[in-house]
Amino acid sequence: MSTKRKFHIPTDAEDAALTRAAESDPDSPPLTDAQLKSMRPARDVLPELLGRERADALMKRRGRPALPESERKVPLTMRADRDVVEAFKATGDGWQTRMNDALRAYAKSHHLLPR
């Protein structure tokens, strides 16, 4: 069974009905062209409203900071013997890191990488 999402593109009649329903909602009227033109990005408005420190805290990117290009891992597709892969997987979470460490140790011992 496919896990790919199936999108339903509404017919013209369905689209018109959705538009009418949205426009009749008193809590969310459509924006005028003038309102759309007056909008500014949050990064420009928040410091004025909240101050720089609070704005920076709100807009801080989540997750780990990006590594420099030279330190980023490279996605790799390769074929390996089943028993080797299963042996690493049997060691639990982090098996790909341990496999990388084993390849690094080999490359260093064979003078393929600087020591």
The first five atom37 places (N, CA, C, CB, O) and aatype in JSON, in Angstrom:
{
  "aatype": [12, 15, 16, 11, 1, 11, 13, 8, 9, 14, 16, 3, 0, 6, 3, 0, 0, 10, 16, 1, 0, 0, 6, 15, 3, 14, 3, 15, 14, 14, 10, 16, 3, 0, 5, 10, 11, 15, 12, 1, 14, 0, 1, 3, 19, 10, 14, 6, 10, 10, 7, 1, 6, 1, 0, 3, 0, 10, 12, 11, 1, 1, 7, 1, 14, 0, 10, 14, 6, 15, 6, 1, 11, 19, 14, 10, 16, 12, 1, 0, 3, 1, 3, 19, 19, 6, 0, 13, 11, 0, 16, 7, 3, 7, 17, 5, 16, 1, 12, 2, 3, 0, 10, 1, 0, 18, 0, 11, 15, 8, 8, 10, 10, 14, 1],
  "atom_mask": [
    [1, 1, 1, 1, 1],
    [1, 1, 1, 1, 1],
    [1, 1, 1, 1, 1],
    [1, 1, 1, 1, 1],
    [1, 1, 1, 1, 1],
    [1, 1, 1, 1, 1],
    [1, 1, 1, 1, 1],
    [1, 1, 1, 1, 1],
    [1, 1, 1, 1, 1],
    [1, 1, 1, 1, 1],
    [1, 1, 1, 1, 1],
    [1, 1, 1, 1, 1],
    [1, 1, 1, 1, 1],
    [1, 1, 1, 1, 1],
    [1, 1, 1, 1, 1],
    [1, 1, 1, 1, 1],
    [1, 1, 1, 1, 1],
    [1, 1, 1, 1, 1],
    [1, 1, 1, 1, 1],
    [1, 1, 1, 1, 1],
    [1, 1, 1, 1, 1],
    [1, 1, 1, 1, 1],
    [1, 1, 1, 1, 1],
    [1, 1, 1, 1, 1],
    [1, 1, 1, 1, 1],
    [1, 1, 1, 1, 1],
    [1, 1, 1, 1, 1],
    [1, 1, 1, 1, 1],
    [1, 1, 1, 1, 1],
    [1, 1, 1, 1, 1],
    [1, 1, 1, 1, 1],
    [1, 1, 1, 1, 1],
    [1, 1, 1, 1, 1],
    [1, 1, 1, 1, 1],
    [1, 1, 1, 1, 1],
    [1, 1, 1, 1, 1],
    [1, 1, 1, 1, 1],
    [1, 1, 1, 1, 1],
    [1, 1, 1, 1, 1],
    [1, 1, 1, 1, 1],
    [1, 1, 1, 1, 1],
    [1, 1, 1, 1, 1],
    [1, 1, 1, 1, 1],
    [1, 1, 1, 1, 1],
    [1, 1, 1, 1, 1],
    [1, 1, 1, 1, 1],
    [1, 1, 1, 1, 1],
    [1, 1, 1, 1, 1],
    [1, 1, 1, 1, 1],
    [1, 1, 1, 1, 1],
    [1, 1, 1, 0, 1],
    [1, 1, 1, 1, 1],
    [1, 1, 1, 1, 1],
    [1, 1, 1, 1, 1],
    [1, 1, 1, 1, 1],
    [1, 1, 1, 1, 1],
    [1, 1, 1, 1, 1],
    [1, 1, 1, 1, 1],
    [1, 1, 1, 1, 1],
    [1, 1, 1, 1, 1],
    [1, 1, 1, 1, 1],
    [1, 1, 1, 1, 1],
    [1, 1, 1, 0, 1],
    [1, 1, 1, 1, 1],
    [1, 1, 1, 1, 1],
    [1, 1, 1, 1, 1],
    [1, 1, 1, 1, 1],
    [1, 1, 1, 1, 1],
    [1, 1, 1, 1, 1],
    [1, 1, 1, 1, 1],
    [1, 1, 1, 1, 1],
    [1, 1, 1, 1, 1],
    [1, 1, 1, 1, 1],
    [1, 1, 1, 1, 1],
    [1, 1, 1, 1, 1],
    [1, 1, 1, 1, 1],
    [1, 1, 1, 1, 1],
    [1, 1, 1, 1, 1],
    [1, 1, 1, 1, 1],
    [1, 1, 1, 1, 1],
    [1, 1, 1, 1, 1],
    [1, 1, 1, 1, 1],
    [1, 1, 1, 1, 1],
    [1, 1, 1, 1, 1],
    [1, 1, 1, 1, 1],
    [1, 1, 1, 1, 1],
    [1, 1, 1, 1, 1],
    [1, 1, 1, 1, 1],
    [1, 1, 1, 1, 1],
    [1, 1, 1, 1, 1],
    [1, 1, 1, 1, 1],
    [1, 1, 1, 0, 1],
    [1, 1, 1, 1, 1],
    [1, 1, 1, 0, 1],
    [1, 1, 1, 1, 1],
    [1, 1, 1, 1, 1],
    [1, 1, 1, 1, 1],
    [1, 1, 1, 1, 1],
    [1, 1, 1, 1, 1],
    [1, 1, 1, 1, 1],
    [1, 1, 1, 1, 1],
    [1, 1, 1, 1, 1],
    [1, 1, 1, 1, 1],
    [1, 1, 1, 1, 1],
    [1, 1, 1, 1, 1],
    [1, 1, 1, 1, 1],
    [1, 1, 1, 1, 1],
    [1, 1, 1, 1, 1],
    [1, 1, 1, 1, 1],
    [1, 1, 1, 1, 1],
    [1, 1, 1, 1, 1],
    [1, 1, 1, 1, 1],
    [1, 1, 1, 1, 1],
    [1, 1, 1, 1, 1],
    [1, 1, 1, 1, 1]
  ],
  "atom_positions": [
    [[0.83, -1.17, 0.0], [0.0, 0.0, 0.0], [0.88, 1.25, 0.0], [-0.95, -0.01, 1.21], [1.82, 1.35, 0.79]],
    [[0.58, 2.16, -0.87], [1.38, 3.37, -1.01], [1.1, 4.34, 0.14], [1.11, 4.04, -2.36], [-0.05, 4.53, 0.54]],
    [[2.15, 4.94, 0.66], [1.99, 5.96, 1.7], [2.02, 7.36, 1.1], [3.09, 5.81, 2.76], [1.93, 8.36, 1.82]],
    [[2.15, 7.42, -0.23], [2.19, 8.72, -0.9], [0.81, 9.36, -0.8], [2.63, 8.58, -2.38], [-0.21, 8.73, -1.07]],
    [[0.79, 10.63, -0.41], [-0.48, 11.34, -0.26], [-1.11, 11.58, -1.63], [-0.28, 12.67, 0.48], [-0.43, 11.9, -2.6]],
    [[-2.42, 11.43, -1.66], [-3.16, 11.71, -2.88], [-3.87, 13.04, -2.69], [-4.17, 10.57, -3.21], [-4.6, 13.23, -1.72]],
    [[-3.66, 13.94, -3.61], [-4.25, 15.26, -3.51], [-5.52, 15.33, -4.35], [-3.25, 16.33, -3.96], [-5.58, 14.81, -5.47]],
    [[-6.52, 15.98, -3.8], [-7.76, 16.18, -4.52], [-7.79, 17.61, -5.03], [-9.0, 15.88, -3.62], [-7.78, 18.56, -4.25]],
    [[-7.81, 17.75, -6.33], [-7.9, 19.08, -6.92], [-9.38, 19.38, -7.12], [-7.1, 19.18, -8.29], [-10.07, 18.66, -7.85]],
    [[-9.88, 20.44, -6.45], [-11.31, 20.71, -6.53], [-11.74, 21.13, -7.94], [-11.69, 21.8, -5.54], [-10.99, 21.75, -8.69]],
    [[-12.97, 20.77, -8.25], [-13.55, 21.21, -9.52], [-13.85, 22.71, -9.4], [-14.86, 20.4, -9.88], [-13.75, 23.28, -8.32]],
    [[-14.2, 23.33, -10.51], [-14.53, 24.75, -10.48], [-15.7, 25.02, -9.54], [-14.86, 25.25, -11.89], [-15.7, 26.02, -8.82]],
    [[-16.69, 24.13, -9.54], [-17.86, 24.3, -8.67], [-17.45, 24.17, -7.2], [-18.96, 23.27, -9.02], [-17.9, 24.95, -6.36]],
    [[-16.61, 23.18, -6.88], [-16.14, 23.0, -5.5], [-15.31, 24.2, -5.07], [-15.32, 21.71, -5.36], [-15.43, 24.67, -3.93]],
    [[-14.48, 24.7, -5.96], [-13.65, 25.85, -5.64], [-14.51, 27.09, -5.36], [-12.66, 26.13, -6.78], [-14.23, 27.84, -4.43]],
    [[-15.52, 27.28, -6.17], [-16.42, 28.41, -5.96], [-17.15, 28.3, -4.62], [-17.44, 28.5, -7.12], [-17.32, 29.3, -3.92]],
    [[-17.58, 27.08, -4.26], [-18.27, 26.87, -2.98], [-17.32, 27.14, -1.81], [-18.82, 25.42, -2.89], [-17.72, 27.75, -0.82]],
    [[-16.09, 26.71, -1.92], [-15.1, 26.96, -0.87], [-14.84, 28.46, -0.73], [-13.78, 26.21, -1.17], [-14.74, 28.98, 0.38]],
    [[-14.73, 29.15, -1.85], [-14.49, 30.59, -1.83], [-15.65, 31.32, -1.18], [-14.25, 31.13, -3.26], [-15.45, 32.21, -0.36]],
    [[-16.89, 30.95, -1.55], [-18.07, 31.58, -0.94], [-18.09, 31.35, 0.56], [-19.36, 31.03, -1.57], [-18.39, 32.27, 1.33]],
    [[-17.78, 30.13, 1.0], [-17.77, 29.82, 2.43], [-16.72, 30.65, 3.16], [-17.52, 28.31, 2.65], [-16.98, 31.16, 4.25]],
    [[-15.54, 30.79, 2.57], [-14.48, 31.57, 3.2], [-14.85, 33.04, 3.28], [-13.16, 31.41, 2.42], [-14.59, 33.7, 4.29]],
    [[-15.46, 33.56, 2.23], [-15.82, 34.98, 2.21], [-16.97, 35.3, 3.16], [-16.2, 35.39, 0.8], [-17.09, 36.43, 3.62]],
    [[-17.8, 34.3, 3.47], [-18.94, 34.56, 4.36], [-18.56, 34.41, 5.84], [-20.08, 33.62, 4.02], [-19.39, 34.65, 6.71]],
    [[-17.33, 34.01, 6.13], [-16.88, 33.83, 7.52], [-16.61, 35.2, 8.13], [-15.61, 32.92, 7.59], [-15.67, 35.88, 7.7]],
    [[-17.41, 35.64, 9.12], [-17.22, 36.98, 9.69], [-15.92, 37.11, 10.5], [-18.39, 37.33, 10.56], [-15.44, 38.22, 10.72]],
    [[-15.36, 35.99, 10.94], [-14.13, 36.04, 11.74], [-12.88, 36.15, 10.88], [-14.04, 34.82, 12.62], [-11.79, 36.43, 11.39]],
    [[-13.03, 35.93, 9.59], [-11.85, 35.94, 8.73], [-12.2, 36.52, 7.36], [-11.27, 34.53, 8.58], [-12.24, 35.8, 6.37]],
    [[-12.45, 37.82, 7.32], [-12.78, 38.41, 6.01], [-11.56, 38.42, 5.1], [-13.32, 39.85, 6.19], [-10.43, 38.46, 5.58]],
    [[-11.78, 38.37, 3.79], [-10.64, 38.41, 2.87], [-9.9, 39.74, 2.98], [-11.11, 38.18, 1.43], [-10.51, 40.78, 3.26]],
    [[-8.61, 39.71, 2.77], [-7.8, 40.92, 2.83], [-7.96, 41.72, 1.54], [-6.32, 40.58, 3.07], [-8.08, 41.16, 0.45]],
    [[-7.95, 43.03, 1.68], [-8.02, 43.89, 0.5], [-6.62, 44.01, -0.11], [-8.58, 45.3, 0.87], [-5.62, 43.65, 0.52]],
    [[-6.58, 44.51, -1.33], [-5.28, 44.71, -1.98], [-4.42, 45.7, -1.19], [-5.47, 45.22, -3.43], [-3.21, 45.52, -1.08]],
    [[-5.05, 46.72, -0.63], [-4.32, 47.71, 0.16], [-3.72, 47.06, 1.41], [-5.24, 48.89, 0.56], [-2.58, 47.35, 1.77]],
    [[-4.49, 46.18, 2.06], [-3.97, 45.49, 3.24], [-2.8, 44.59, 2.88], [-5.07, 44.67, 3.92], [-1.8, 44.54, 3.6]],
    [[-2.92, 43.88, 1.78], [-1.83, 42.99, 1.35], [-0.57, 43.79, 1.03], [-2.27, 42.18, 0.11], [0.54, 43.36, 1.36]],
    [[-0.72, 44.95, 0.39], [0.45, 45.77, 0.05], [1.12, 46.37, 1.28], [0.04, 46.89, -0.9], [2.32, 46.64, 1.27]],
    [[0.34, 46.58, 2.35], [0.92, 47.2, 3.55], [1.6, 46.19, 4.47], [-0.16, 47.93, 4.32], [2.24, 46.59, 5.44]],
    [[1.48, 44.92, 4.19], [2.09, 43.9, 5.05], [3.61, 43.92, 4.93], [1.56, 42.5, 4.7], [4.17, 44.18, 3.86]],
    [[4.26, 43.65, 6.08], [5.71, 43.58, 6.12], [6.12, 42.28, 6.79], [6.32, 44.8, 6.86], [5.34, 41.74, 7.58]],
    [[7.3, 41.77, 6.51], [7.76, 40.54, 7.15], [7.9, 40.71, 8.66], [9.09, 40.09, 6.54], [8.21, 41.79, 9.15]],
    [[7.69, 39.62, 9.39], [7.79, 39.65, 10.85], [9.17, 40.1, 11.29], [7.49, 38.27, 11.43], [9.3, 40.79, 12.31]],
    [[10.22, 39.73, 10.54], [11.59, 40.13, 10.94], [11.76, 41.64, 10.94], [12.62, 39.49, 10.0], [12.65, 42.16, 11.63]],
    [[10.92, 42.36, 10.17], [10.98, 43.83, 10.15], [10.12, 44.45, 11.24], [10.55, 44.35, 8.79], [10.47, 45.5, 11.78]],
    [[8.99, 43.82, 11.57], [8.01, 44.41, 12.47], [8.26, 44.06, 13.94], [6.63, 43.95, 12.08], [8.12, 44.92, 14.81]],
    [[8.62, 42.82, 14.21], [8.75, 42.38, 15.61], [9.74, 43.19, 16.44], [9.16, 40.94, 15.64], [9.42, 43.52, 17.58]],
    [[10.91, 43.53, 15.93], [11.82, 44.35, 16.76], [11.2, 45.68, 17.17], [13.13, 44.6, 16.0], [11.45, 46.17, 18.27]],
    [[10.39, 46.27, 16.29], [9.72, 47.53, 16.64], [8.69, 47.32, 17.74], [9.05, 48.15, 15.4], [8.54, 48.17, 18.63]],
    [[7.99, 46.2, 17.68], [6.92, 45.95, 18.64], [7.42, 45.39, 19.97], [5.93, 45.0, 18.05], [6.93, 45.77, 21.03]],
    [[8.4, 44.47, 19.91], [8.82, 43.74, 21.1], [10.22, 44.08, 21.59], [8.74, 42.29, 20.84], [10.57, 43.75, 22.72]],
    [[10.99, 44.71, 20.77], [12.39, 44.93, 21.1], [13.24, 43.86, 20.42], [0.0, 0.0, 0.0], [12.76, 42.76, 20.14]],
    [[14.49, 44.18, 20.17], [15.39, 43.3, 19.43], [15.57, 41.94, 20.11], [16.74, 43.96, 19.25], [15.52, 40.9, 19.45]],
    [[15.79, 41.95, 21.43], [16.1, 40.69, 22.14], [14.94, 39.7, 22.06], [16.42, 40.99, 23.61], [15.15, 38.53, 21.73]],
    [[13.73, 40.15, 22.36], [12.57, 39.26, 22.32], [12.25, 38.82, 20.89], [11.34, 39.95, 22.93], [11.86, 37.68, 20.65]],
    [[12.44, 39.73, 19.94], [12.19, 39.39, 18.54], [13.17, 38.31, 18.08], [12.32, 40.64, 17.64], [12.78, 37.36, 17.4]],
    [[14.45, 38.46, 18.45], [15.45, 37.46, 18.07], [15.12, 36.11, 18.69], [16.86, 37.92, 18.51], [15.29, 35.07, 18.05]],
    [[14.64, 36.11, 19.95], [14.28, 34.85, 20.61], [13.12, 34.17, 19.89], [13.93, 35.1, 22.08], [13.1, 32.95, 19.75]],
    [[12.16, 34.96, 19.45], [11.01, 34.39, 18.75], [11.37, 33.87, 17.36], [9.91, 35.43, 18.63], [10.81, 32.88, 16.89]],
    [[12.29, 34.53, 16.73], [12.6, 34.18, 15.35], [13.82, 33.26, 15.23], [12.82, 35.43, 14.55], [14.27, 32.97, 14.12]],
    [[14.35, 32.82, 16.36], [15.51, 31.94, 16.34], [15.14, 30.64, 15.62], [16.02, 31.65, 17.77], [14.09, 30.05, 15.89]],
    [[16.0, 30.21, 14.73], [15.77, 28.96, 14.01], [15.87, 27.8, 14.99], [16.77, 28.79, 12.85], [16.75, 27.77, 15.85]],
    [[14.99, 26.86, 14.83], [15.0, 25.68, 15.69], [15.94, 24.63, 15.12], [13.57, 25.11, 15.85], [16.29, 24.66, 13.95]],
    [[16.34, 23.71, 15.99], [17.19, 22.62, 15.53], [18.66, 22.96, 15.67], [0.0, 0.0, 0.0], [19.04, 23.99, 16.21]],
    [[19.45, 22.06, 15.16], [20.9, 22.25, 15.22], [21.35, 23.31, 14.23], [21.64, 20.92, 14.95], [20.77, 23.44, 13.15]],
    [[22.36, 24.08, 14.59], [22.86, 25.05, 13.62], [23.53, 24.31, 12.45], [23.86, 26.04, 14.29], [24.08, 23.23, 12.63]],
    [[23.48, 24.91, 11.29], [24.07, 24.29, 10.11], [25.59, 24.23, 10.26], [23.69, 25.07, 8.83], [26.22, 25.17, 10.75]],
    [[26.15, 23.11, 9.84], [27.61, 22.95, 9.86], [28.21, 23.63, 8.64], [28.0, 21.44, 9.9], [27.54, 23.78, 7.62]],
    [[29.47, 24.04, 8.74], [30.14, 24.57, 7.55], [30.17, 23.48, 6.47], [31.59, 25.07, 7.9], [30.18, 22.29, 6.77]],
    [[30.2, 23.9, 5.23], [30.17, 22.97, 4.09], [31.22, 21.86, 4.22], [30.39, 23.72, 2.79], [30.95, 20.7, 3.91]],
    [[32.41, 22.22, 4.69], [33.51, 21.24, 4.77], [33.27, 20.17, 5.85], [34.81, 21.96, 5.06], [33.91, 19.12, 5.82]],
    [[32.36, 20.43, 6.8], [32.11, 19.47, 7.88], [30.82, 18.67, 7.7], [32.06, 20.2, 9.2], [30.54, 17.78, 8.5]],
    [[30.05, 18.98, 6.68], [28.78, 18.29, 6.47], [28.99, 16.87, 5.97], [27.9, 19.07, 5.49], [29.92, 16.6, 5.21]],
    [[28.13, 15.98, 6.41], [28.18, 14.61, 5.92], [27.62, 14.57, 4.5], [27.39, 13.65, 6.87], [26.82, 15.42, 4.11]],
    [[28.05, 13.58, 3.76], [27.64, 13.42, 2.38], [26.7, 12.21, 2.3], [28.87, 13.25, 1.43], [27.06, 11.13, 2.77]],
    [[25.52, 12.37, 1.71], [24.65, 11.2, 1.56], [25.33, 10.19, 0.64], [23.26, 11.62, 0.99], [25.99, 10.55, -0.34]],
    [[25.17, 8.92, 0.97], [25.89, 7.88, 0.26], [24.96, 6.7, 0.0], [27.13, 7.42, 1.05], [24.24, 6.26, 0.9]],
    [[24.97, 6.21, -1.22], [24.26, 4.98, -1.54], [25.31, 3.97, -1.96], [23.18, 5.2, -2.66], [26.06, 4.2, -2.91]],
    [[25.34, 2.86, -1.25], [26.34, 1.83, -1.58], [25.76, 0.45, -1.29], [27.65, 2.05, -0.78], [24.76, 0.31, -0.59]],
    [[26.41, -0.54, -1.83], [25.99, -1.91, -1.58], [27.05, -2.57, -0.7], [25.79, -2.7, -2.93], [28.25, -2.41, -0.93]],
    [[26.6, -3.29, 0.3], [27.52, -3.99, 1.2], [26.96, -5.38, 1.47], [27.72, -3.2, 2.54], [25.78, -5.64, 1.26]],
    [[27.82, -6.26, 1.92], [27.36, -7.61, 2.24], [26.35, -7.56, 3.38], [28.56, -8.52, 2.63], [26.5, -6.79, 4.33]],
    [[25.32, -8.39, 3.25], [24.23, -8.4, 4.22], [24.75, -8.66, 5.64], [23.19, -9.46, 3.84], [24.32, -8.0, 6.58]],
    [[25.66, -9.61, 5.79], [26.12, -9.94, 7.14], [26.86, -8.78, 7.8], [27.03, -11.16, 7.09], [26.79, -8.6, 9.01]],
    [[27.58, -7.98, 6.99], [28.29, -6.83, 7.53], [27.29, -5.79, 8.03], [29.24, -6.21, 6.47], [27.42, -5.28, 9.14]],
    [[26.29, -5.48, 7.2], [25.29, -4.49, 7.58], [24.52, -4.96, 8.8], [24.33, -4.21, 6.4], [24.28, -4.19, 9.73]],
    [[24.12, -6.23, 8.81], [23.37, -6.76, 9.96], [24.19, -6.72, 11.23], [22.91, -8.19, 9.67], [23.65, -6.48, 12.31]],
    [[25.51, -6.97, 11.11], [26.37, -6.93, 12.29], [26.4, -5.52, 12.89], [27.8, -7.38, 11.93], [26.34, -5.36, 14.11]],
    [[26.5, -4.51, 12.04], [26.49, -3.13, 12.54], [25.12, -2.76, 13.1], [26.89, -2.15, 11.42], [25.03, -2.12, 14.15]],
    [[24.05, -3.16, 12.41], [22.7, -2.85, 12.88], [22.43, -3.51, 14.23], [21.65, -3.31, 11.86], [21.71, -2.96, 15.06]],
    [[23.0, -4.69, 14.44], [22.79, -5.42, 15.7], [23.39, -4.69, 16.89], [23.4, -6.81, 15.6], [23.05, -4.98, 18.04]],
    [[24.28, -3.72, 16.63], [24.88, -2.97, 17.74], [23.95, -1.86, 18.24], [26.21, -2.37, 17.3], [24.27, -1.19, 19.22]],
    [[22.8, -1.67, 17.57], [21.81, -0.71, 18.04], [21.9, 0.63, 17.35], [0.0, 0.0, 0.0], [22.59, 0.8, 16.35]],
    [[21.17, 1.59, 17.93], [21.15, 2.94, 17.37], [22.57, 3.49, 17.25], [20.28, 3.87, 18.22], [23.42, 3.23, 18.1]],
    [[22.79, 4.24, 16.18], [24.11, 4.8, 15.95], [25.0, 3.9, 15.11], [0.0, 0.0, 0.0], [26.19, 4.16, 14.96]],
    [[24.42, 2.84, 14.54], [25.23, 1.89, 13.78], [25.87, 2.55, 12.56], [24.39, 0.7, 13.35], [26.98, 2.18, 12.17]],
    [[25.19, 3.51, 11.94], [25.77, 4.16, 10.77], [26.99, 5.01, 11.17], [24.71, 5.05, 10.06], [27.96, 5.09, 10.41]],
    [[26.94, 5.62, 12.34], [28.08, 6.38, 12.82], [29.25, 5.43, 13.1], [27.71, 7.17, 14.1], [30.4, 5.74, 12.79]],
    [[28.95, 4.28, 13.69], [30.02, 3.31, 13.95], [30.61, 2.78, 12.65], [29.5, 2.14, 14.81], [31.82, 2.53, 12.56]],
    [[29.76, 2.6, 11.64], [30.27, 2.14, 10.34], [31.17, 3.23, 9.74], [29.09, 1.79, 9.37], [32.21, 2.92, 9.16]],
    [[30.77, 4.49, 9.87], [31.59, 5.6, 9.4], [32.94, 5.62, 10.13], [30.86, 6.95, 9.6], [33.98, 5.83, 9.52]],
    [[32.9, 5.38, 11.45], [34.13, 5.36, 12.24], [35.06, 4.23, 11.79], [33.81, 5.21, 13.73], [36.28, 4.4, 11.74]],
    [[34.48, 3.07, 11.46], [35.29, 1.94, 10.98], [35.93, 2.27, 9.63], [34.42, 0.67, 10.86], [37.09, 1.94, 9.41]],
    [[35.18, 2.91, 8.75], [35.74, 3.31, 7.46], [36.83, 4.36, 7.64], [34.63, 3.84, 6.54], [37.84, 4.34, 6.93]],
    [[36.62, 5.28, 8.57], [37.63, 6.31, 8.85], [38.92, 5.67, 9.38], [37.08, 7.35, 9.87], [40.02, 6.03, 8.95]],
    [[38.77, 4.73, 10.31], [39.96, 4.05, 10.87], [40.72, 3.32, 9.77], [39.55, 3.06, 11.99], [41.95, 3.35, 9.74]],
    [[40.01, 2.66, 8.88], [40.66, 1.96, 7.76], [41.4, 2.96, 6.87], [39.62, 1.17, 6.93], [42.55, 2.75, 6.5]],
    [[40.7, 4.07, 6.52], [41.31, 5.05, 5.63], [42.55, 5.67, 6.26], [40.3, 6.15, 5.28], [43.53, 5.92, 5.56]],
    [[42.53, 5.91, 7.55], [43.71, 6.47, 8.22], [44.84, 5.46, 8.28], [43.36, 6.94, 9.63], [46.0, 5.81, 8.04]],
    [[44.52, 4.2, 8.6], [45.57, 3.19, 8.72], [46.22, 2.87, 7.38], [44.99, 1.92, 9.32], [47.35, 2.39, 7.33]],
    [[45.51, 3.15, 6.29], [46.06, 2.91, 4.97], [46.53, 4.22, 4.3], [45.03, 2.21, 4.1], [46.71, 4.29, 3.08]],
    [[46.72, 5.24, 5.13], [47.25, 6.54, 4.69], [46.42, 7.18, 3.58], [48.68, 6.37, 4.22], [46.96, 7.84, 2.69]],
    [[45.11, 6.96, 3.63], [44.21, 7.59, 2.67], [43.75, 8.95, 3.18], [43.0, 6.68, 2.38], [43.31, 9.8, 2.4]],
    [[43.84, 9.15, 4.5], [43.47, 10.41, 5.14], [44.67, 10.91, 5.95], [42.19, 10.24, 6.05], [45.51, 10.11, 6.37]],
    [[44.74, 12.21, 6.16], [45.81, 12.71, 7.04], [45.58, 12.24, 8.47], [45.89, 14.26, 6.99], [44.43, 12.1, 8.9]],
    [[46.65, 11.99, 9.18], [46.53, 11.48, 10.57], [46.11, 12.53, 11.49], [47.79, 10.9, 11.05], [45.96, 12.27, 12.69]]
  ]
}
